[in-house]
């Protein structure tokens, strides 16, 4: 393997590590509930808390650390992440668990954004979209491999041991990155104001809104995917692990299609996908009446709902490089920031609907967010076209 291929693989490993840490709660939510004697709905708010802290801390840390050497910043954040995840594994009460999750959430977003920013520098131009789609795929691979394995470990040996395994993975990742990453990366310095001006660009804040409502549409039902599969659809715990693997594989396929879209002006295709999403989500209550139609719907939604991730990320980077080169790191963080704001909104909506209407009604909250996403995607494409016309 070439040095670039090794570096690319190391960044996918980072995404995998982050994905295992963030998403494993979804797979072990019932085990945490039983262990700490709190309700499933209360444990579900761990997703909301993590996403909220992630969304608030990521832009602050990204902007404030932009003037420092990116290699040193990246490695320091990795060590903090390792400490937070290790504390999570030793949590003996729900408040301690929440605090430990907040520590990892504080740094996880900046780690992800720096991964994208560094990858954007080291990747050949023609390979940039594919590499960024693979970074997103790292999170999906975590769903395929990490979450099912973590769920199995949680079921048989306790949920704490699932986090201990992630800590071991994090330590190995730190050592690999310390060896592979370039020590002096090219970056354009900029003050806080110089970077935040990026957010005033209509093409940027519309893209951010699109990410937010897309994530909300997804997590308005995915937050409770385990109870949906076991309680609503009636599959047993053994089948649960295999079905989570299938959903993860579909997510990887979605990420790869997202990379292909990014190479072919993918933003203009997104409104069509959102129309399909709306129709499918409207069928959610009916589909959940049967085990296999319900699971088939979850699979198709996994393929389509977040397929716009790579086109929007490339869009952010292109706008930054063209008009705001001092804010490239912040542009790299926007996808993660607003996706987690969307997770927070979607999971909170899901918890509210679960408490009042039950699992089969989760699709209705997702429909609302999908309709908003459709409108924002049309608006964003119109704004991009207007800018291109003015530039020409």
N, C-alpha and C positions, 0 to 999 in steps of 0.2 A: 504493500500500500504506500502511496505517496504521502508526504507530510500533510498536504491539504486534506486527503481522505481521512487520515487519522484525526486531524482537528475537527473535521465535520462529524465524524463518528463520536468524538468526545462531547460535542455540543448536543447531539441526539441523546447521549447518556445523561447529560444534565437535565434535559427535558423529561426524560424517563424518571429520573430521581424526583424532580419537582412534581410530576404527575402522580407518582406513587404516594407522595406525602399529602397532596391536596385531595385526591379523589378517593383514597382508601376509606375515608370516613363514610362515603356512600355505601360501600360494600359491607362495613362492619357496624353500621348504625344500630342494629338490633342488639348486637353483642355489648356495645358500650352502654346501651340503655339498661340491659339486665345487670351488668357488672356494677354500674354506679347508681342503680336504683332511681333513674330518671326516665321520663317518658320518651318515646321515639320522637315525638314532635319537638321536644326540648333539645334532644341530641341533634335534630335536624338543623337547629339554629347554629350549630358549630360551623356549618357550611356558610351561613349568612355572616357570622362574625369573622371567619377567615377571609371571606371575599371583601368585606367592608374594610378591614384593616389593610389588606393587600392593596385595595384601590386607593386608599388615602395615603399610605406610606410610600408607594412606588414612585409617584411623581416627585414627592419631596426629596427622597433619597437620590433619585436619578439626577435631579437638577442640582442638588447640593454637592454631589460627588463628581460632577462633570469636569471640574478643573483638576482632579487627581488622576494619576496614572491608572488606566483602566485595568491593567493586569493586577495591580495591588488591591484595587477596590474590589474586583471580582473575587479574588481569593479570600479577602477579609469577610465578605458577605457569605461566602460558602462556609466558612468556619462558624459564623453566627447561626447559619441554618442548621448545621450539624448539632450545635448545642441545643437549639430549640427543639429539634426532632427527638433528641435523646431524652430531654426532659418530658416530652409528650409520652414516651414509653414508660416513664416512671411515675406518671400521674396516678394518684390514689383517690382523687375526688374530682367532681365536675368543674369546680372553679379553677383548680390547678390545671386541668386539661385545657380549659379555655385559655388560660394565661400562656401555657406552652405553645398552643396553636397560634396565638397572636405573635409570639416571637418569630416563628417560622414565616408567618404571613408578612411581617414587616420587611423581610429581606427577599422573599421569593420572587416578587415582581421585578425588582431591580436586577436580580440574577438573570431572569428571563430576558429582560430588555437589553442587558449588556451582552448576553449570548447573541441576540439578533444583531446588535450594533457591531460586534466583533466579526460575526459571520458575514455581515454586509461588506466589511473591509477585506477579509481574506478570500472570499469567494470570487472566482471569475464572474464577470457580468452575466454571461449566458447561463451560469449555474446558480445564480442568486435565488431565483424563485423556487427552484427545486430544493435547495438547501433549507430555505425558510419553511417550505412545506414539510420537510423532514423533521425540522425542529418541532413543528406542531404535531407531527406524527409520533414524536417521542412521548407526548402525553397520551396519545391513543394506544401506543405500545404498552404504556403503564396500565391502561385499562384492560388490555388483552392478557398481559403477563402479571403485572404487579398487583392489581386489584383482586383478581381471582386467587392468586397465591396468598395475598394478604388476608383475604376472606377465609381461605382454608386454614391458614395459621391461626387466625382469630378464633375460628370455630373449634379447633382441636387443641390449641395451646394457650389461648387467651389473646385478646386484642393488643395488649401491651407488647407482646413479642413480635407482632407485625411491624410495629414502629421500630423495634430494635433491629430488625432486618434492614429497614430503610436507613438507619444510622450507619450500619456497616457498609451499605452501598454508597452512602454519602461520603464516608471516609475514603473509600477506594476512588471515588470520583474526584475528590480534592487532590489526591496524589497524582492522578493521571493529568488533570488540568495544570497542576503546578509544573509538570514536565513539558507538556505539549504547547501551551499557549505562548504566543509571542509576547515578549516583555515590554516592548515599546511600540504601541499601536498608534497609527496616525489618527489624530482627532483635532477638531477645531474648537478652541476654548470659547466660552461665552458665559456671561453673567446670568443671573436668574431672569432678569427682564428680557435679555436677548433670546433666551430659550423659550420663555412663556409666550412670546409674540407668535410662535407657531400656532397656538390655540385660537388665535383671532382669525385665522384663515378659514373661510367658509368650507373649503374642500376638506379641511381637517376636522372641524367640529361636527360636520354632517357624517363623516366617516366614523367618528367616535360614537355618535348617537346610533348609527347602524349596528356597530359592534355591541353596544349596550343592550339594545332591544332584541337582537338576535340571541345573545346569551340568555336573556330573561326568558325568551320563548322556549329555549332548550331546558333550562333548569326549573321552569315552572312545572315540569313533570319529572325530569331526570333526577332531581334531588331525592325522590322516593322510589327509585327504580327497583331497589331490592324488595320493599313491601309490595310494589306493583306486581313483580314477578311471582313472589311467593304467596302473598295474601290474596291479591285480586285474581291473578291468573292461575294460582293453585299449584305451581311447580314446587317440588321439594328442594331442600338445601343442596343436595348433590347436583340436581339439574341446574340450580342457580349458578353455580360456578361455571358450568359449560355455557350457559346462556350469556353470562357476562363476558366470557371469552368471545362469543359470536358477535356481541355488540361492539366489543373492542376492535375486532377485525374489520367490522363495517366502518368504524371510525377511522382506522388507518386508510382504508380505501377512500373515504371521504377526504382525508388530508391530501392524498396523492392526486385526486381529482381537483382539489383546490389549487394545488401547485400548477397543474395543467391549465386551469382557468386563468391563473395569474400570468401565464406566458402568452395568453391570447385575449388581452383586454377584458378580463373576467368580470369587471364591475358592471358592464352593460348587460351581462346575462343574468345577474342576480335577481331582478324583479320577477323573472319567470319562475325561479326556484321558490320565491316567497309565496307566489300564488299557489303552487303545489302544496307548500307547507300549510297554508291556511286551510285548504281542503282536507288534508290528512288530519290535522289537529281537530277540526270540527267533527271528524268521525271517531275521535278518541273514545267517548263514552260507549258507543256502539261496539267498537272493536274490542274493548276490554271485557265484553260479555262472554268471549270465547278465548281459551288459552292461546291457541295458535294464531288466530287473527290478531289478538292483542300483541303478541310478541312480534309478529310480522310487521305490525305498524311501528313498534319501537325500533325495529331494524331499519326500516325505510326512513324514519325521521332522523335516525343517527346518521344516515348517509347524506341527507339533504339540508338539515337545519343550519349547520355551521359551515357549509361548504365555501362560504365567501371569505374565510379567514385569511388565506394567503393573498388573494387579490387586494384586500383592504390593507394588509400589512405592506405590500409592495407599493401601494398607492401612498401611504404615509411616508415611506422612505423616499420615494420619487419627489414628492412635494418638498420635503425637507432638503434634499440634495439640490434641488433647483432654486429654492428661495430662502431656506433657513439652514445652511450647513452647520451652524453652531448648535442646532437643536436636533441633530441626528439621533443622539441617545434617547432624548425625550420622545421623538417620533417612533423609535423602536419600542418604547414602553407603552404607547397609547393602546395598542391592541390588548395587551395584558390588563392594563388599568381598567379600561371600560368593559372588557369582558367580565372582569370580576365584579364591577359595579352591577352589571347585568345578572351575574350569578346571585349576588346579594338580593337584588330585586326579585328575581325569579324564584329563589328558594324561600324568601319571605312570603311571597304570594302563594307558593305551594303549601307552606305550613298553615297559612290562614285558610285556604280552601280545604285542606285536609281536616282541619279542626271543625269546620262548619258543614262541609258537603261530602267529604269522603274521597277516597283515592280515585274513583272513576271519573270524578269531575275535574281533575287536574288539567285536562286538556283545554278547558275554557279560558283559563288565565293565559295559557300559551297562545291561544288564538288571538287574543287582544294584542299581545306583543308582536306576533307575526304580522298582523295588519299594519301596525305602526312601522315595522321594519320595511314592509313593502313601500309605504309612502316615503320613508326616508331614502330608500335606495333610488327611487325615481327622482327625488329632489337632488340627490348627490350627482347622479348622472347628468342632470340638466346643468348643474353648476360647473362640472368638469367641461362639458361641451362649451359653455359660455366662456370659460377661461381660455380654452384652446382657440376659440374664435377671436377673442381680444388679443391674445398673443400673436396670432397670425396676422 
